[in-house]
Amino acid sequence: MEKVADVHRDAVLASLPEMAVLPEDLQTEITQILASYDSFYSSVIAKLSDLTKKNWTATRYSSSHGISAAAVGINHEINELRAHAATTKIFPTDILTVEHYGGANSQKNDLEVFVKGETEPFFAVEVKSYQAQLGQIILTTEGKPRTDSLLENYISQISQSRLVVTPEVENFVTRAWLAKKFVNQKIAFVAVPYREKVTLFSLFDLHFLRDVSLTIQKVRLKKSGSSNVPLRDKVEVSQILAASIPSLVGVVDYDLDKLTVTLTRTQYDKMALSEKYLSDTWFLGRKSSNTADNPEHIMLTVKKLSSADLPNAHTQHVMMSLRYKPTPIKPIANP
C-alpha cells in the first residue's frame, strides 16, 4: 500500500521555503514533529485499510450531515453534532463506532473513533467551524512559554511582535504546533462543517493547505475559568437556575431555556461574588454584550467553571485561529 508519507510529499516539499528561514535548531524540532505526525497518521490509515479491506490513502473525506441550519444550540456543539453525523457516514459502522464528547470546555476530544470491542480510542477527530480558535499557549509573567519547546517560543515571539514573519511562515509554524498536539491527543483529522457538508482533512492535505489559513493572534490577557453550558447539561442547569432565582435580589426577568437572568443595574453593582455561584460548577456571569432591553438592566447567563489546570488570575495567552475559505474541489469518493 502507498504510504501516506508519499501522499503528503508535495505538501511537505511546498513548505521547504518556509522551513529554510527558521533557525536550524527549530528546523530540527519541527522535522521531528512532522515525522511523528506522519508516522501516526500513516499507522491510522494502514490499520483502517486493514480493518475494512479498503483503500483509505486519501487525505480528505467528506459527507453530508443532514442537520438543519436552523438547529438550536451553541454553535460549536451544533458543528460537533454535524461532524458526528457525517463521520458516522464516512466510516463503516459495522466495524467502527464514533463517540461524541466535545462540549465548549471538555477535556476530551470532540469525537473519538473506536474499533468495536475495544475500549481505547483508535483515533480522534477535532471539530472546527470555518472560523475558529485552534488553541493557546500560556505564557509566564516574563512572556515566555511554560515549556522548553523552541516552536512555542518562536510562536510567542511572533505574537508579541518580537519577530516579523511572512503569512506563509506563520501558517507553517502554526500547522507544526497543531501536528504536535494531534499526535499527543491521537487526532487524525480536522472536521470542518461548511454549509450542508463536513470535510475531514489531514493537516497536510493539499486543499487544506490551500483553503485554510492559520494565524497567530497578538498576545492578550485572558481570565481563565469559564465556558458556555454544554447541551448535555442544559436540563440540569435549568433546574439549578430555577431553584436559585427566589434567592436573587433585583430580578426583573429570567429565561430558563436560554439560562439567563436579568437584574437591575443597581442590584447587580451590589451583588457579592458569592451570590453569583450557583454551585461548585455553575455560576452567573455577565454576557459579553448586554442584550437587556433597558440600559438600567444587566443580563447574566449561566457559565461553567473550567476544570483546566490554569491559574485563577489574568494570564497572558497566545491564541491561534483558523479560517476556511473553500475553493471548488473535485469530490473524493469515500472507500
C-alpha positions in Angstrom: 0.0 0.0 0.0 1.2 3.5 -0.8 2.4 5.2 2.4 0.6 8.4 3.4 4.0 10.0 3.5 4.0 9.7 -0.3 0.6 11.4 -0.4 1.9 14.2 1.7 5.2 14.7 -0.1 4.1 17.5 -2.4 2.8 19.4 0.6 6.0 18.9 2.6 8.1 20.0 -0.3 6.0 23.1 -0.8 6.7 24.0 2.8 10.5 23.9 2.4 10.9 27.6 1.7 9.2 28.4 5.0 11.3 25.9 6.8 14.5 27.3 5.4 14.1 30.7 7.1 13.8 29.2 10.5 16.7 28.8 13.0 18.5 25.5 12.5 17.6 24.1 15.9 13.9 24.9 15.3 14.1 23.2 11.9 15.3 20.1 13.7 12.4 20.2 16.2 9.8 20.8 13.5 11.2 18.0 11.3 10.8 15.6 14.3 7.3 16.8 14.9 6.2 16.4 11.3 7.8 12.9 11.1 6.0 11.9 14.2 2.7 13.2 12.9 3.2 11.4 9.5 4.0 8.2 11.3 0.9 8.4 13.5 -1.4 9.3 10.5 0.1 6.6 8.4 -0.4 4.0 11.1 -4.1 5.1 11.4 -4.6 4.8 7.7 -2.8 1.4 7.5 -4.9 -0.1 10.3 -8.1 1.5 8.9 -7.4 -0.1 5.5 -6.6 -3.4 7.0 -9.8 -3.5 9.1 -12.1 -2.5 6.3 -10.2 -4.2 3.4 -10.5 -0.8 1.5 -8.1 1.9 0.4 -8.1 4.9 2.7 -4.9 6.6 1.4 -6.7 9.9 0.5 -6.0 12.8 2.8 -9.6 14.1 3.0 -13.1 12.7 3.1 -16.5 14.4 3.1 -20.2 13.6 3.6 -23.4 15.5 4.2 -24.5 15.9 7.8 -28.3 16.3 7.5 -28.7 18.7 10.4 -30.7 21.9 9.6 -29.1 25.3 9.6 -31.9 26.3 12.0 -30.8 23.9 14.7 -30.9 25.4 18.2 -27.9 25.4 20.5 -24.3 26.6 21.0 -22.7 27.0 17.5 -19.7 24.8 18.3 -21.8 22.0 19.7 -24.1 22.1 16.7 -21.0 21.8 14.5 -19.8 18.8 16.6 -23.2 17.1 16.0 -22.9 17.8 12.3 -19.4 16.4 12.3 -20.5 13.3 14.3 -23.4 12.7 11.8 -21.1 13.0 8.8 -18.3 10.9 10.4 -20.6 8.0 11.0 -21.5 8.1 7.3 -17.8 8.1 6.3 -16.5 5.2 8.4 -18.2 1.8 8.3 -20.4 1.4 11.4 -20.2 -2.4 11.4 -16.5 -2.1 12.3 -16.2 1.3 14.0 -18.2 3.4 16.4 -18.0 7.2 16.6 -18.5 8.8 20.1 -19.3 12.5 20.6 -17.8 14.0 23.7 -16.7 17.6 22.9 -18.5 20.5 24.5 -17.3 24.0 24.9 -14.9 23.1 27.8 -14.4 19.4 27.6 -11.0 17.9 28.4 -11.8 15.1 26.0 -11.5 15.1 22.2 -14.6 16.3 20.2 -15.1 12.9 18.5 -13.4 9.6 19.2 -13.5 6.6 16.9 -13.4 3.1 18.4 -12.9 -0.3 16.9 -15.9 -2.3 18.1 -15.0 -4.4 21.0 -12.0 -2.2 22.0 -12.1 0.2 25.0 -9.2 2.5 23.9 -10.0 5.0 21.1 -8.5 4.2 17.7 -8.2 7.8 16.7 -9.9 11.2 17.4 -11.4 14.0 15.3 -11.1 17.7 16.1 -14.1 19.7 15.0 -13.6 23.3 13.9 -16.1 25.7 12.4 -14.9 27.7 9.3 -13.7 30.5 11.6 -12.4 29.2 14.9 -9.8 29.3 17.6 -7.3 26.5 17.3 -5.7 26.5 20.7 -3.5 28.6 23.0 0.0 28.8 24.5 0.0 30.0 28.1 2.9 32.4 28.9 4.7 33.1 32.2 4.8 36.6 33.6 8.0 37.1 31.7 6.2 36.4 28.4 7.7 33.0 27.8 6.0 29.6 27.2 5.8 27.3 30.2 7.6 24.6 28.2 11.1 24.4 26.7 9.7 24.0 23.2 11.6 26.1 20.6 8.5 26.1 18.5 6.2 27.5 21.2 8.9 30.1 22.0 9.1 31.1 18.3 5.3 31.4 18.1 5.1 33.5 21.3 7.7 35.9 19.9 5.6 36.3 16.7 2.6 37.1 18.9 4.5 39.7 20.8 5.8 41.3 17.6 9.4 40.4 18.6 9.6 38.6 15.2 8.2 39.7 11.9 7.5 36.8 9.5 5.6 36.2 6.3 2.0 34.8 6.5 3.4 31.6 4.9 5.8 31.1 7.8 3.1 32.0 10.3 0.8 29.4 8.8 3.6 26.8 8.7 4.7 27.1 12.3 1.1 27.0 13.5 0.5 23.9 11.5 3.6 22.3 13.1 2.2 23.2 16.5 -1.1 21.6 15.6 0.8 18.5 14.4 2.4 18.1 17.8 -1.0 18.5 19.5 -2.6 16.0 17.2 0.0 13.3 17.9 -0.3 13.8 21.6 -4.1 13.5 21.5 -4.3 10.9 18.8 -6.2 13.3 16.4 -6.1 12.0 12.8 -8.5 14.5 11.2 -9.8 18.1 11.4 -13.5 18.1 10.6 -14.8 21.3 9.1 -18.5 21.7 8.7 -19.3 24.0 5.8 -22.9 24.5 4.6 -24.5 21.1 4.1 -21.3 19.1 4.2 -18.5 18.2 6.6 -15.0 17.5 5.3 -12.4 15.6 7.3 -8.9 16.8 6.4 -5.4 15.6 7.3 -3.2 18.5 8.3 -1.2 18.3 5.1 -4.0 17.7 2.6 -3.2 20.0 -0.3 -6.7 21.5 -0.3 -6.4 22.1 3.5 -3.1 23.8 2.9 -4.6 26.0 0.1 -8.0 26.9 1.6 -7.3 27.1 5.4 -5.3 30.0 6.8 -3.8 29.5 10.3 -2.8 32.7 12.1 -1.2 33.7 15.4 -3.0 36.4 17.3 -1.3 39.1 19.3 -0.7 38.0 22.9 -3.5 39.1 25.2 -4.7 38.8 28.7 -7.3 36.2 29.4 -9.3 35.5 32.5 -9.4 31.7 32.7 -12.2 29.8 34.3 -15.4 29.6 32.4 -17.2 28.4 29.3 -20.7 28.0 27.9 -23.1 25.3 29.3 -22.8 22.1 27.2 -26.1 20.9 25.6 -25.9 17.7 27.6 -26.1 19.6 30.9 -28.8 22.1 29.9 -31.7 20.4 31.7 -29.8 20.0 34.9 -28.6 23.6 34.9 -32.0 25.0 34.1 -33.3 23.2 37.2 -30.5 24.6 39.3 -31.1 28.1 38.0 -34.9 27.8 38.7 -34.1 26.9 42.3 -31.7 29.8 42.7 -33.9 32.6 41.4 -36.0 33.1 44.5 -32.8 34.0 46.5 -31.6 36.6 44.0 -32.4 40.2 44.6 -33.4 42.6 41.9 -34.6 40.1 39.3 -36.7 41.7 36.6 -36.8 38.8 34.1 -35.4 35.3 33.5 -35.4 32.6 30.8 -34.8 29.1 31.9 -34.5 27.9 28.4 -31.7 30.4 27.5 -30.3 30.2 31.0 -30.4 33.9 31.5 -31.3 36.2 34.4 -31.8 40.0 34.1 -31.2 42.2 37.2 -31.4 45.9 37.8 -28.1 47.6 37.3 -28.2 48.9 40.8 -28.6 45.5 42.3 -26.0 44.0 40.0 -23.5 46.5 41.2 -24.2 45.4 44.8 -24.0 41.7 44.1 -21.4 39.9 46.0 -19.2 37.4 44.2 -20.5 34.5 46.3 -24.1 35.3 45.1 -23.1 34.6 41.5 -22.1 31.0 42.3 -25.0 28.6 41.8 -22.8 25.6 42.7 -19.1 24.5 42.5 -19.6 24.0 38.8 -22.0 26.7 37.6 -22.1 30.5 38.1 -23.8 33.6 36.7 -21.6 35.7 34.5 -22.4 38.9 32.7 -23.0 38.4 29.0 -20.2 39.8 26.8 -22.8 42.2 25.2 -25.7 43.4 27.3 -28.9 42.3 25.5 -31.3 43.6 28.1 -33.9 45.9 26.6 -33.5 48.5 29.4 -30.0 50.1 29.7 -30.6 50.1 33.5 -30.8 46.3 33.5 -28.0 43.8 33.3 -28.4 40.3 31.7 -26.5 37.4 33.2 -26.0 33.9 31.8 -25.0 30.7 33.4 -21.4 29.7 32.8 -19.4 26.5 33.6 -16.3 26.9 35.7 -13.3 25.5 33.9 -11.6 22.3 35.2 -8.5 23.2 33.2 -5.3 23.5 35.2 -4.9 27.2 34.7 -4.2 30.0 37.2 -7.1 31.8 38.6 -5.7 35.2 37.7 -5.3 37.1 34.5 -2.6 35.4 32.4 -1.0 36.0 29.0 -2.2 33.7 26.2 -1.1 33.3 22.7 -4.2 32.4 20.7 -4.1 30.7 17.2 -7.0 30.7 14.8 -8.3 29.0 11.7 -10.2 30.5 8.7 -11.6 28.2 6.0 -12.4 29.6 2.5 -13.1 26.7 0.3 -12.5 26.7 -3.4 -14.3 24.3 -5.7 -12.7 20.9 -5.4 -13.5 17.6 -7.1 -15.3 15.4 -4.6 -13.4 12.3 -3.3 -15.5 9.1 -3.2 -15.1 7.6 0.3 -14.0 3.9 0.2 
